[in-house]
Each structure stands twice: as C-alpha cells, then as structure tokens.
C-alpha cells in the first residue's frame, strides 16, 4: 500500500487519489461473472469517479463459504494475537490518514474536518477493543447452584460469519465501529458497503490486512441490495445493519424468520432542549455543529430545537448569525466548514421538505435553498420556525442541514415535545447546570443524550453503549456489549461431591427438607 497520495484529479476534484489507486482498491472487492457495473460520481462535481463491478447472489454465497473456512483458524488465534492486529491498524490509520481523508471527501462531499471525525473514531475503536477485548471475552466465574459444590463458568464463542450492511454517510467510521469488534471477537465478516462510498471501506480492509489480518477473514461485496440482500441474510450467523427504519424493518423480518440475531441503527428525528439558564452564545455555537456536521447527513444530528421562551429570541438571533457565517465549499483542505450532500436523491428530499414547510406557513430564517454555483449537491444550512404538525419537517427525518426551532414554557412541555416521535436515537440538553442537564436527560426517550454537546460526547464515549430506542434501532454498538453481541454465551457447570438431587440412600423428603433449609440460609448471605 502506498504511503503517499499522488496528486491527481478524480471526478473533477483536484488533489484526490489517482485513478490507479482507486482501481487498486476496487480490485480488492469480491469478483464474479455478473457483467453489471455502477458508475460512482463525485458529489462535489457530479463527474465520474470510477466504475464499480457488481456481483450476484451466487458470488455472495461463495464469499460466505470462503469466510467459513477462514473462520476456523481465525477463531483459533488467541484474543491477544487478534488484538495486536487492530492495535497496529490504529497506528497505520493515523499515519496514513491523508489518503483516506481525500477518499472520503471525494466519495461523500463532506468537509475535511467532518471526514477527520471518522478517522478519529475509527482509530479510537481499534485502540479501545485492541486493549479491552481480552478482558471482555475472558471466561467468567458465575455463582453456582450450590456454593462450593457447583463450579459455574461463562465462556464466549464467536457467532461465526457476520454479515454487515453499511451506509453511505459515515463510510469509514461505521465500517470500523462495527467491523473491528466483530472481527476481534473471532468472527469473519462479509460486508456490503453502499456503492457510493465503497472505496473508504475497501481502503480500511486493505489497511487491516497490512496490519496482519488474514485473507478471507474480511471480504467486501459490491452489489444492489435487491440482488444480493437475500444471500447476505440467509448465509449470515449474525446481521448488522445501519440505515433507514423502513429498510431495517424489512431486513429484521427476514432475519427473524431464520432465527438469525441482529443489531440495527436506524433513523432519528433528534431533539435538542435549551434550558432557560443556558449560555446563549455557546449553545448557538454548539447547535451549528449539532445540526450541520456532515451537512446534516448524520443519524445522530439534531433536527428539532426546543428553546425556553425567555431566551428564544436571543438564542435564535445568535444561532442564525452563526449559521449564516458557516463557510461552504468543495475543497480537499481544512478550509470549508461544510461540504455538499452526497446524492441527488437526498438533495431532492431536503428541498421537498423545506418547500413543503414554507408553502404551509413556516418561516425560513437562514438558508433554505440549493447552491448550484458551488456544485450540484450543495444546500445551505437552513433554520426554520413556525413548523407545525402536517408539515413533512415536523415528524419525518430529513437527513440534511435543516433544523426547526420551537418554543416551550415549562420543562415538562419540552420533554413531552422531545419525546413526541416514533424515533429515539439521540438527544441533547443545554444548561449551565450539569445536574439539571442530566436530570432532564434521564427523562428523554433516546439511546444517547448529550449534555452541552450535540452528539460527539456520546458518540466518542466508546466505553458506553450507543443505539436507538423505538424505531431508531435494536441493539447497541460500543462498550462491552458492542463486542459481546457478536458472540454466543455458553455456561459450563461442573457439579462435585454433592449431587443436586441428593444421594439415593437419603429419602427424597429428607433431602428436599434439607435443601429448603439451605435455600433459606442462602438468602441471608451477603450479596
């Protein structure tokens, strides 16, 4: 793997990785006989990046067969040896970040600072599980049926072959955050990234193999879900999916019919509550990051802001001013604050939501329009007010740089409004009092709630679980659960000296009476 990026032009973006380098990455994907191809286009310019070969159902099943063969020897390695590979991956990723930063920007259109967030969290994931996995996976003594006489141990085994379907919006981070724990737990992996952002996943897979990951332990398949989705579910011992709620429900139904376990992070309509004592200037600055990072194409970004009426006007003025100062542009440098959207479909959805609200009486305070002079998929960071039920923006996930501001009079009203959604992924509370913030946070129906931050505090707290409630998902990533979900827990109990049913020479009535006395005594023992 080259340690330097050759300056060139891909998709009309100057300074991007060379076409040869991109072709090398595509050649790493699983191949087949299907002649179908897909053309990737650069969001910054709309010009072609590279042609991606697509595979069919049979090709995917052959990839799973290879993964099953590789899994036996991979699982036989010690956890310490597997961990060392990912600790090396951590170092390589940070050393070679410029190349993948270019790749992510070319694929997604996001700003470089937003792309760096993905590098940072992927490296943190590799380090976290590289250091913690041996402890999380170690055999654990459990209380036996009869103290002293029963020795009970819990052990963990890998699921087998994990199928992972990854989204386009965070192609490096959401690959790494799921692939690393799945692999370090002893599973092999067949991953289907979105075609639009396949290069980022292929780049990380290549880096992992350079760090020591054996061949066929991690395979990447490229194809449409409609053509290869059935194989990805039917062949899997575990399914991981990140994407829309509607798609997730369909996949969950198919997995359930096969009794295949799964975890899913799905959609969100994430709220932010601004308490009356909040620092207006700091909160407005935080809201810009919370709402517009990665052009709002982030599952945990804020789309609803509830501000106490006593500071609503001052907050709105500060937020609008800071939003209008956001620098938008297409540049492979740390200059612009905000990049473009990733797809024409997403631009159409965002514009439709905003125009629907505007046409039904909502007021646009900032943004509210595309910026075609900057590129085909740019859309201004947008703030609205007077958004009401019946408007698409009110309850539906927009997934773009668009947020609505609402007022409230008392805390319970704010909590009720924040919870008035079918989703429950992420939320945010802003206040000068950490205690008040945490008190309100506990009342919000969301898997993660940040105090005085939009999403980064919870997103980056890798020791704590992250996931959705309601229609925002099932299961958790990160923390111990983010690793052990890829394993099967097994209990091994050895009975010695005293059999649980007693000895044949002791009458059953006498034995059960003695056991009853023992059970009463056990209850009084210290916990």
C-alpha positions in Angstrom: 0.0 0.0 0.0 1.4 3.4 -1.0 2.2 5.6 2.0 1.6 8.8 -0.1 -1.2 10.2 -2.1 -0.4 11.2 -5.6 -1.9 14.5 -6.6 -4.3 14.0 -9.5 -7.9 14.6 -10.5 -10.8 12.2 -9.9 -14.4 13.1 -10.5 -13.2 16.6 -11.3 -11.7 17.0 -7.8 -8.1 18.2 -8.0 -5.6 16.7 -5.5 -7.6 13.5 -5.0 -6.0 10.0 -5.1 -5.1 8.8 -8.5 -7.4 6.8 -10.7 -4.9 3.9 -10.5 -5.1 3.9 -6.7 -8.9 3.9 -6.8 -8.7 1.0 -9.2 -6.4 -1.0 -6.9 -9.0 -0.6 -4.1 -11.9 -1.7 -6.3 -9.9 -4.8 -7.3 -10.0 -5.9 -3.7 -13.7 -6.5 -3.8 -15.2 -9.9 -4.3 -15.5 -10.6 -8.0 -17.9 -12.7 -10.0 -19.2 -13.2 -13.5 -22.0 -10.7 -13.4 -21.3 -8.0 -16.1 -23.3 -5.4 -14.3 -21.5 -2.2 -13.3 -22.3 1.0 -11.4 -20.7 4.4 -12.0 -19.7 6.3 -8.9 -19.9 10.1 -9.2 -18.2 12.8 -7.1 -20.7 14.9 -5.1 -18.5 18.0 -5.4 -18.7 18.0 -9.2 -21.1 15.3 -10.4 -18.3 13.9 -12.6 -17.5 10.1 -12.7 -15.0 8.7 -10.1 -14.8 5.1 -11.1 -16.8 2.1 -12.4 -17.7 -0.5 -9.8 -18.3 -4.1 -10.8 -21.4 -5.7 -9.2 -21.8 -9.3 -8.2 -24.8 -11.6 -7.9 -26.3 -13.9 -5.3 -24.1 -16.9 -6.1 -21.0 -14.8 -5.8 -22.0 -13.7 -2.3 -22.7 -17.3 -1.2 -19.2 -18.3 -2.4 -17.7 -15.4 -0.3 -19.5 -16.8 2.7 -18.2 -20.3 2.0 -14.6 -18.9 2.0 -15.3 -16.9 5.1 -16.5 -20.1 6.9 -13.2 -21.8 6.0 -11.2 -18.9 7.2 -13.2 -18.5 10.4 -11.9 -21.7 12.0 -8.3 -20.7 12.0 -9.1 -17.1 12.8 -11.2 -18.0 15.9 -8.4 -20.4 17.0 -6.0 -17.5 17.3 -5.7 -16.1 20.8 -7.7 -12.9 21.6 -4.3 -11.3 22.3 -3.0 -12.1 18.9 -6.1 -10.8 17.2 -6.0 -7.6 19.3 -2.4 -6.9 18.3 -3.6 -6.7 14.6 -6.1 -4.0 15.4 -3.6 -2.0 17.6 -1.3 -2.0 14.5 -4.3 -0.9 12.4 -4.8 2.1 14.8 -1.2 3.2 14.2 -1.4 2.8 10.4 -4.7 4.6 10.2 -3.3 7.7 11.9 -0.1 7.6 9.9 -1.9 7.4 6.5 -5.0 9.4 7.3 -4.5 12.0 4.5 -5.2 9.4 1.8 -8.5 8.2 3.3 -9.5 11.8 4.1 -9.2 12.5 0.3 -11.1 9.4 -0.5 -14.0 10.2 1.9 -14.3 13.8 0.7 -14.4 12.6 -3.0 -17.0 9.9 -2.2 -19.3 11.8 0.2 -18.7 15.5 -0.5 -18.2 16.2 3.2 -15.8 18.8 4.6 -12.3 17.6 5.7 -13.0 18.3 9.3 -16.1 16.2 9.2 -14.1 13.4 7.4 -11.4 13.6 10.2 -14.1 12.8 12.7 -14.4 9.4 11.0 -10.6 8.8 11.2 -10.5 9.7 14.9 -13.4 7.5 15.9 -12.2 4.5 13.8 -8.7 4.8 15.4 -10.3 5.1 18.9 -12.4 2.0 18.2 -9.3 0.0 17.1 -7.5 1.1 20.3 -10.4 0.5 22.6 -11.2 -3.0 21.6 -7.5 -3.8 21.0 -6.9 -3.1 24.7 -10.2 -4.3 26.2 -11.2 -7.3 24.1 -9.2 -9.9 26.1 -11.0 -8.9 29.3 -14.4 -8.7 27.7 -14.0 -12.2 26.2 -12.3 -13.9 29.1 -14.1 -16.8 30.9 -16.0 -15.5 33.9 -16.8 -17.4 37.1 -20.5 -17.3 37.9 -22.3 -18.2 41.1 -23.1 -21.9 41.1 -26.4 -23.6 42.0 -24.8 -24.8 45.3 -21.9 -22.7 46.7 -18.7 -24.7 46.9 -20.3 -27.8 45.3 -21.1 -26.2 41.9 -18.4 -24.5 39.8 -20.0 -22.4 37.0 -18.1 -20.6 34.2 -19.4 -18.5 31.4 -17.4 -18.6 28.2 -17.9 -16.8 24.9 -17.7 -18.2 21.3 -17.8 -16.2 18.1 -21.1 -16.3 16.2 -19.4 -17.4 13.0 -19.7 -15.3 9.9 -21.2 -11.8 10.3 -23.0 -10.1 7.5 -22.7 -6.3 7.7 -24.6 -3.8 5.5 -23.1 -0.3 5.9 -24.4 3.1 4.9 -23.0 5.9 2.7 -23.0 8.7 5.1 -20.2 7.7 7.5 -18.3 5.1 5.4 -15.1 4.8 7.4 -16.5 5.2 10.9 -19.5 3.0 10.6 -17.4 0.3 8.9 -14.7 0.4 11.6 -17.1 0.7 14.6 -18.9 -2.5 13.5 -16.2 -4.5 11.7 -13.5 -4.2 14.4 -15.4 -5.7 17.3 -17.0 -8.3 15.0 -13.6 -9.4 13.8 -11.7 -9.2 17.1 -14.4 -11.4 18.7 -13.2 -14.2 16.3 -15.8 -13.9 13.6 -15.2 -13.5 9.9 -17.0 -10.8 8.0 -18.8 -10.3 4.7 -19.6 -6.6 4.3 -21.7 -4.8 1.7 -20.9 -1.1 1.7 -23.0 1.4 -0.2 -21.8 1.6 -3.8 -21.3 5.4 -3.4 -18.8 5.1 -0.6 -17.2 1.7 -1.3 -13.7 3.0 -1.6 -13.5 4.0 2.1 -14.4 0.5 3.3 -12.1 -1.1 0.8 -9.3 1.2 2.0 -9.8 0.2 5.6 -10.0 -3.5 4.7 -6.7 -3.2 2.8 -5.1 -1.5 5.8 -6.3 -4.2 8.2 -4.7 -6.9 6.0 -1.5 -4.9 6.0 -1.7 -4.9 9.8 -1.9 -8.7 9.7 -5.5 -9.7 9.1 -5.5 -13.0 7.2 -7.0 -13.3 3.7 -10.8 -14.0 3.5 -11.4 -13.0 7.1 -12.9 -9.8 5.9 -14.5 -9.7 2.4 -16.3 -6.9 0.7 -19.1 -7.5 -1.8 -20.4 -4.8 -4.1 -24.0 -5.1 -5.4 -27.5 -3.8 -5.1 -29.4 -4.9 -2.0 -32.3 -6.1 -4.3 -29.9 -8.6 -6.0 -27.7 -9.8 -3.1 -29.6 -9.0 0.0 -31.2 -12.4 0.3 -27.8 -14.1 0.4 -26.5 -11.7 2.9 -29.3 -12.6 5.3 -29.6 -16.4 4.6 -25.9 -17.1 4.9 -25.2 -15.0 8.0 -24.8 -16.1 11.6 -25.4 -12.5 12.6 -26.6 -9.4 10.8 -25.5 -5.9 11.4 -27.3 -3.0 9.6 -27.2 0.7 9.6 -29.7 2.6 7.5 -33.3 3.7 7.2 -36.0 2.4 9.6 -38.1 1.2 6.7 -35.3 -0.9 5.2 -34.3 -2.1 8.7 -37.8 -3.4 9.4 -37.8 -5.5 6.2 -34.4 -7.0 6.9 -35.4 -7.7 10.5 -38.5 -9.6 9.3 -36.3 -11.8 7.1 -33.7 -12.4 9.8 -36.4 -13.3 12.3 -37.8 -15.9 10.1 -34.4 -17.6 10.1 -33.9 -17.0 13.8 -30.7 -15.0 12.9 -29.8 -12.5 15.6 -29.1 -8.9 14.5 -28.5 -5.3 15.6 -29.6 -2.2 13.7 -29.1 1.5 14.0 -31.9 3.2 12.1 -33.4 6.7 11.7 -33.9 9.6 14.0 -35.6 12.9 14.5 -33.3 14.1 17.2 -34.3 16.8 19.6 -32.2 19.5 21.4 -33.6 21.1 24.6 -32.2 24.5 25.6 -33.0 25.2 29.3 -33.6 28.8 30.4 -30.2 29.1 32.1 -28.2 28.1 29.1 -25.3 30.2 27.8 -26.9 31.6 24.7 -23.7 32.2 22.7 -22.1 28.8 23.5 -25.3 27.0 22.9 -25.8 28.6 19.5 -22.3 27.7 18.5 -22.9 24.1 19.7 -26.1 24.0 17.7 -24.3 24.7 14.5 -22.1 21.6 15.0 -25.1 19.6 16.3 -27.3 20.3 13.3 -24.9 20.8 10.3 -21.9 18.5 10.7 -21.5 16.3 7.5 -24.3 18.5 6.0 -26.7 17.1 8.5 -26.3 13.6 6.9 -25.7 12.0 10.3 -28.1 9.7 12.1 -27.5 11.5 15.4 -27.6 15.1 14.2 -30.2 17.5 15.6 -33.3 18.3 13.6 -35.5 19.8 16.3 -34.6 22.5 18.8 -36.8 23.4 21.8 -35.9 26.7 23.4 -37.4 28.2 26.6 -39.4 31.3 25.7 -37.4 33.5 28.0 -34.3 33.1 25.7 -35.9 32.0 22.5 -35.4 35.3 20.7 -31.8 35.8 21.8 -30.8 32.2 21.0 -32.5 32.4 17.6 -30.6 35.6 16.7 -27.3 34.1 17.7 -27.9 30.8 16.0 -29.0 32.5 12.7 -25.9 34.7 12.8 -23.5 31.8 13.3 -25.3 29.7 10.7 -25.0 32.4 8.1 -21.3 32.6 8.8 -20.7 29.0 8.0 -18.2 28.6 5.2 -19.4 26.3 2.5 -17.2 24.8 -0.2 -15.6 22.0 -2.2 -12.0 21.7 -1.1 -9.7 18.9 0.0 -8.3 21.1 2.8 -9.5 22.2 6.2 -10.9 25.5 4.7 -14.6 25.0 4.4 -16.8 24.2 7.4 -19.5 22.5 5.4 -19.3 20.3 2.3 -22.0 19.1 0.0 -24.7 16.5 0.2 -23.9 13.0 -1.2 -26.7 12.2 -3.6 -29.2 13.9 -5.8 -31.9 11.9 -4.1 -31.0 13.4 -0.7 -31.0 16.9 -2.2 -34.5 16.3 -3.6 -35.8 15.1 -0.3 -34.4 18.0 1.6 -35.6 20.6 -0.9 -39.1 18.9 -0.8 -39.3 19.0 3.0 -38.3 22.7 3.1 -40.6 23.8 0.3 -43.5 21.8 1.9 -43.0 23.7 5.2 -42.5 27.0 3.5 -45.7 26.5 1.5 -47.7 25.7 4.6 -46.6 28.7 6.5 -43.2 28.0 8.1 -40.7 30.9 8.1 -37.1 30.3 6.8 -34.7 32.3 9.0 -31.5 31.1 7.3 -30.6 29.2 4.1 -33.5 27.4 2.5 -32.0 26.9 -1.0 -29.5 24.8 -3.0 -26.2 26.4 -4.1 -25.6 25.1 -7.6 -22.9 27.6 -8.3 -20.7 25.7 -5.7 -21.6 22.3 -7.1 -24.6 20.1 -8.0 -25.4 18.9 -4.5 -24.8 21.9 -2.2 -27.6 23.1 0.1 -27.4 25.9 2.5 -27.6 25.2 6.3 -31.2 26.0 7.0 -33.2 27.2 10.0 -37.0 27.3 10.1 -39.6 28.3 12.7 -43.4 28.0 12.8 -43.1 24.4 11.7 -46.3 22.6 12.6 -48.0 19.2 12.5 -48.9 18.3 8.9 -45.6 19.5 7.5 -43.1 16.9 6.5 -40.4 18.6 8.6 -42.4 18.2 11.7 -42.0 14.5 12.2 -40.2 12.9 9.3 -36.4 12.5 9.2 -35.0 15.0 6.8 -31.3 13.9 7.0 -29.8 17.1 5.8 -28.7 20.6 7.0 -32.1 21.6 8.2 -33.4 22.3 11.7 -36.7 23.7 13.1 -36.9 25.9 16.3 -39.8 25.6 18.7 -40.6 27.4 22.0 -41.7 26.0 25.3 -42.8 27.4 28.7 -42.0 24.7 31.2 -39.7 21.8 31.4 -42.3 19.1 31.2 -43.6 20.6 28.0 -40.1 20.5 26.5 -39.6 16.8 27.5 -43.1 15.9 26.1 -42.3 17.5 22.8 -38.9 16.0 22.6 -40.4 12.5 23.2 -43.3 13.0 20.7 -41.7 10.9 18.0 -41.6 7.3 16.8 -37.8 7.6 17.0 -35.4 7.6 19.9 -31.8 7.7 18.8 -30.0 10.8 20.2 -30.8 14.0 22.0 -29.1 17.0 23.5 -29.7 19.2 26.6 -28.0 22.6 27.1 -27.7 24.3 30.5 -25.2 25.9 32.9 -26.0 23.2 35.4 -24.7 19.7 34.7 -27.0 18.3 37.4 -30.1 19.9 35.7 -28.9 18.7 32.3 -28.5 15.1 33.5 -31.9 15.2 35.3 -33.7 16.2 32.1 -31.6 13.8 30.0 -32.9 10.8 32.0 -36.5 11.7 31.0 -35.8 11.8 27.3 -36.6 8.6 25.3 -33.4 8.2 23.4 -30.5 5.8 23.4 -27.9 8.6 23.9 -28.4 12.0 25.4 -25.6 14.6 25.4 -25.4 17.5 27.9 -23.9 20.7 26.5 -22.9 18.8 23.3 -24.8 17.8 20.2 -23.7 14.2 19.7 -19.9 13.9 19.9 -19.7 13.3 23.6 -21.8 10.2 23.5 -20.6 9.1 20.0 -17.0 9.3 21.2 -17.5 7.6 24.6 -16.6 4.2 23.3 -16.8 2.5 26.7 -20.6 3.3 26.8 -23.2 1.6 24.6 -24.8 3.5 21.8 -28.0 2.7 19.9 -31.7 3.6 19.5 -35.0 3.2 21.2 -38.3 2.9 19.5 -38.0 2.9 15.7 -34.4 4.0 15.9 -33.0 0.6 16.2 -32.3 -2.6 18.0 -29.1 -3.5 20.0 -26.1 -1.4 20.8 -22.6 -0.7 19.4 -19.6 0.4 21.5 -18.7 -0.7 25.0 -18.6 -4.3 26.2 -22.0 -5.0 24.6 -20.7 -3.8 21.2 -18.2 -6.7 21.3 -20.1 -9.4 23.1 -23.2 -9.1 20.8 -21.0 -10.9 18.2 -20.6 -13.9 20.5 -22.6 -16.7 21.9 -22.5 -17.1 25.7 -22.1 -20.6 26.9 -22.5 -21.8 30.5 -20.3 -24.7 31.8 -21.3 -26.0 35.2 -19.5 -28.7 37.0 -21.1 -30.4 40.0 -18.9 -32.1 42.6 -19.3 -34.0 45.9 -23.0 -33.3 46.4 -25.4 -34.1 43.6 -28.3 -31.6 43.2 -30.9 -34.4 43.6 -29.0 -35.8 46.6 -27.9 -39.4 47.2 -30.2 -42.4 46.7 -29.6 -43.6 50.2 -31.2 -40.3 51.6 -35.0 -40.3 51.2 -36.3 -37.6 48.9 -38.4 -36.0 51.6 -35.5 -35.6 53.9 -33.3 -34.3 51.1 -35.8 -31.7 49.9 -36.3 -30.6 53.6 -32.5 -30.1 54.0 -32.3 -28.3 50.7 -35.2 -26.0 51.7 -33.3 -25.0 54.9 -30.2 -24.4 52.8 -32.1 -22.1 50.4 -33.4 -20.0 53.3 -29.8 -19.7 54.6 -28.5 -18.7 51.1 -31.0 -15.8 51.0 -29.4 -14.3 54.2 -25.9 -14.4 52.8 -24.3 -11.1 51.8 -24.9 -10.2 48.1 
